[in-house]
Amino acid sequence: MALSQAKRASDARHIAKLDIIKIQPYKEEGAAIRAAAASSGKSVQAYILQAIREKMEREGNTVQPNPDTDDK
């Protein structure tokens, strides 16, 4: 099924708001991160972002999470 023009435009606006930060752990560490995320019921992205936000808060830095994020 083809995407409508409105959906494409909406997706493009959303993607334009995102930053890309790439991490490349060694395979064993990546597997451990994936397993920890799965055991907590989170996606890898949500798990990592939560960990980063918590560390930043402990260090006195703040970042406002996007209200559209799904950190369940």
N, CA and C of each residue as an Amber inpcrd file, in Angstrom:
protein
   216
   0.8430000  -1.1720000   0.0000000   0.0000000   0.0000000   0.0000000
   0.8950000   1.2430000   0.0000000   0.6450000   2.1520000  -0.9010000
   1.4290000   3.3690000  -1.0240000   1.0450000   4.3760000   0.0580000
   2.0210000   5.1480000   0.4620000   1.7600000   6.1870000   1.4480000
   1.0930000   7.3860000   0.7830000   0.1570000   7.9910000   1.4960000
  -0.4790000   9.1890000   0.9640000   0.5060000  10.3540000   1.0530000
   0.2480000  11.3830000   0.2790000   1.0940000  12.5760000   0.3220000
   1.0820000  13.1970000   1.7160000  -0.0820000  13.1970000   2.3700000
  -0.1900000  13.7760000   3.7090000   0.6760000  12.9890000   4.6950000
   0.6730000  11.6630000   4.6060000   1.4760000  10.8230000   5.4960000
   2.9640000  11.0590000   5.2380000   3.3470000  11.1430000   3.9870000
   4.7520000  11.4140000   3.6600000   5.1950000  12.7580000   4.2310000
   4.3450000  13.7700000   4.0990000   4.6720000  15.0990000   4.6110000
   4.7780000  15.0700000   6.1350000   3.8550000  14.3640000   6.7750000
   3.8790000  14.2420000   8.2290000   5.1440000  13.5180000   8.6880000
   5.4820000  12.4390000   8.0160000   6.7010000  11.6910000   8.3550000
   7.9410000  12.5590000   8.1710000   7.9840000  13.3300000   7.0940000
   9.1380000  14.1930000   6.8200000   9.2840000  15.2650000   7.9000000
   8.1640000  15.8470000   8.3400000   8.2200000  16.8490000   9.4100000
   8.7340000  16.2290000  10.7030000   8.2740000  15.0140000  11.0000000
   8.7280000  14.3260000  12.2130000  10.2190000  14.0170000  12.1380000
  10.6740000  13.4760000  11.0410000  12.0860000  13.1040000  10.8830000
  12.9840000  14.3320000  10.9490000  12.5000000  15.4630000  10.4570000
  13.2930000  16.6970000  10.4970000  13.5550000  17.1530000  11.9320000
  12.7210000  16.7400000  12.8790000  12.8810000  17.1220000  14.2860000
  13.8990000  16.2430000  15.0130000  14.2950000  15.1380000  14.4190000
  15.1390000  14.1630000  15.0910000  16.6160000  14.3990000  14.8460000
  17.4180000  14.0450000  15.8280000  18.8690000  14.0480000  15.7170000
  19.2960000  12.5890000  15.6280000  20.3930000  12.3520000  14.9830000
  20.9070000  10.9880000  14.8940000  22.2310000  10.9380000  15.6450000
  22.2800000  10.0580000  16.6350000  23.4990000   9.8230000  17.4040000
  23.7670000   8.3290000  17.3120000  24.8480000   7.9750000  16.6950000
  25.1440000   6.5680000  16.4550000  26.1340000   6.0630000  17.5010000
  25.8310000   4.9150000  18.0900000  26.7760000   4.2720000  18.9990000
  27.1290000   2.9090000  18.4140000  28.3180000   2.4600000  18.6750000
  28.7710000   1.1800000  18.1490000  29.4980000   0.3850000  19.2230000
  28.7430000  -0.2500000  20.1130000  29.4010000  -1.0680000  21.1290000
  29.9150000  -2.3690000  20.5090000  30.8420000  -2.9970000  21.1940000
  31.2530000  -4.3340000  20.7550000  30.0480000  -5.2570000  20.8700000
  30.0310000  -6.3160000  20.0710000  28.8660000  -7.1930000  19.9790000
  28.3890000  -7.7090000  21.3370000  29.3230000  -8.0970000  22.2020000
  28.9320000  -8.6290000  23.5050000  28.2200000  -7.5710000  24.3400000
  28.7460000  -6.3520000  24.3170000  28.1150000  -5.2740000  25.0730000
  26.7660000  -4.9020000  24.4580000  26.6950000  -4.9100000  23.1420000
  25.4300000  -4.6350000  22.4640000  24.3740000  -5.6670000  22.8180000
  24.7790000  -6.9270000  22.8770000  23.8450000  -7.9940000  23.2470000
  23.3540000  -7.8040000  24.6800000  24.2560000  -7.4020000  25.5650000
  23.8750000  -7.1650000  26.9610000  22.8980000  -5.9890000  27.0670000
  23.1330000  -4.9390000  26.2920000  22.2350000  -3.7820000  26.2890000
  20.8570000  -4.1940000  25.7680000  20.8330000  -4.9450000  24.6720000
  19.5480000  -5.4030000  24.1130000  18.7920000  -6.2750000  25.1170000
  19.5140000  -7.1600000  25.7890000  18.8760000  -8.0430000  26.7700000
  18.3330000  -7.2410000  27.9520000  19.0960000  -6.2690000  28.4200000
  18.6390000  -5.4450000  29.5410000  17.4050000  -4.6360000  29.1390000
  17.4100000  -4.0970000  27.9260000  16.2480000  -3.3450000  27.4440000
  15.0260000  -4.2510000  27.3600000  15.2140000  -5.4330000  26.8140000
  14.0930000  -6.3770000  26.6830000  13.5550000  -6.7830000  28.0510000
  14.4530000  -7.0190000  29.0090000  13.9940000  -7.4530000  30.3290000
  13.2560000  -6.3450000  31.0710000  13.5160000  -5.0950000  30.6880000
  12.7950000  -3.9880000  31.3110000  11.5600000  -3.5920000  30.5070000
  11.3240000  -4.3060000  29.4000000  10.1360000  -4.0360000  28.5950000
  10.2400000  -2.7850000  27.7450000  11.4580000  -2.3510000  27.4570000
  11.6620000  -1.1440000  26.6620000  12.3620000  -1.4810000  25.3500000
  12.2160000  -0.5780000  24.3930000  13.0150000  -0.6930000  23.1820000
  14.4480000  -0.3130000  23.5460000  15.3900000  -0.6790000  22.7090000
  16.7890000  -0.3260000  22.9700000  16.9250000   1.1920000  23.0320000
  16.2760000   1.8940000  22.1070000  16.3590000   3.3550000  22.1010000
  15.7990000   3.9470000  23.3890000  14.6270000   3.5150000  23.8020000
  14.0210000   4.0440000  25.0300000  14.9080000   3.7370000  26.2310000
  15.4730000   2.5400000  26.2750000  16.3360000   2.1370000  27.3880000
  17.5760000   3.0300000  27.4740000  18.2210000   3.2350000  26.3480000
  19.4350000   4.0520000  26.3140000  19.1210000   5.5040000  26.6320000
  18.0590000   6.0450000  26.0530000  17.7120000   7.4420000  26.3250000
  17.3670000   7.6560000  27.7940000  16.6730000   6.7030000  28.4020000
  16.3550000   6.8230000  29.8250000  17.6420000   6.8250000  30.6470000
  18.5680000   5.9350000  30.3230000  19.8330000   5.8670000  31.0560000
  20.6140000   7.1710000  30.9150000  20.6130000   7.7300000  29.7330000
  21.3290000   8.9850000  29.5000000  20.6800000  10.1200000  30.2850000
  19.3520000  10.1960000  30.2280000  18.6540000  11.2600000  30.9690000
  18.9330000  11.1580000  32.4700000  18.9210000   9.9280000  33.0120000
  19.1800000   9.7440000  34.4400000  20.6000000  10.1710000  34.7970000
  21.5670000   9.8180000  33.9680000  22.9620000  10.2130000  34.2220000
  23.1110000  11.7230000  34.1300000  22.5030000  12.3270000  33.1280000
  22.5850000  13.7790000  32.9810000  21.9790000  14.4790000  34.1940000
  20.8700000  13.9600000  34.6850000  20.2270000  14.5480000  35.8600000
  21.1400000  14.4500000  37.0810000  21.7710000  13.2930000  37.2790000
  22.6940000  13.1150000  38.4100000  23.8640000  14.0900000  38.3250000
  24.2900000  14.4030000  37.1040000  25.4240000  15.2980000  36.9000000
  25.0140000  16.7690000  36.8650000  23.7300000  17.0350000  37.0460000
  23.2610000  18.4140000  37.0690000  22.9410000  18.9910000  35.7120000
  22.9410000  18.1770000  34.6940000  22.5620000  18.6120000  33.3480000
  21.1030000  18.2740000  33.1310000  20.4500000  19.0300000  32.2940000
  19.0510000  18.7200000  32.0250000  18.8190000  18.6210000  30.5310000
  17.9250000  17.7460000  30.1940000  17.4410000  17.6280000  28.8330000
  15.9490000  17.3800000  28.9440000  15.1880000  18.0800000  28.1640000
  13.7380000  17.9050000  28.1980000  13.3670000  16.8360000  27.1860000
  12.8630000  15.6990000  27.6480000  12.4420000  14.6770000  26.6940000
  11.2490000  15.1580000  25.8930000  11.1970000  14.7260000  24.6720000
  10.0730000  15.0680000  23.8010000   8.8290000  14.3720000  24.3310000
   7.7230000  15.0690000  24.4620000   6.5120000  14.4300000  24.9840000
   5.9720000  13.3300000  24.0670000   6.4630000  13.2890000  22.8280000
   6.0290000  12.2530000  21.8930000   6.7870000  10.9490000  22.0720000
   7.8240000  10.9450000  22.9210000   8.6150000   9.7200000  23.0900000
   7.8420000   8.6900000  23.8690000   8.1710000   7.4500000  23.6270000
   7.5010000   6.3370000  24.2860000   8.4970000   5.6590000  25.2030000
   8.6210000   6.1550000  26.4280000   9.5870000   5.5970000  27.3810000
   8.9190000   4.6340000  28.3470000   8.0460000   3.8190000  27.8740000
   7.3280000   2.8670000  28.7190000   8.1820000   1.6900000  29.0680000
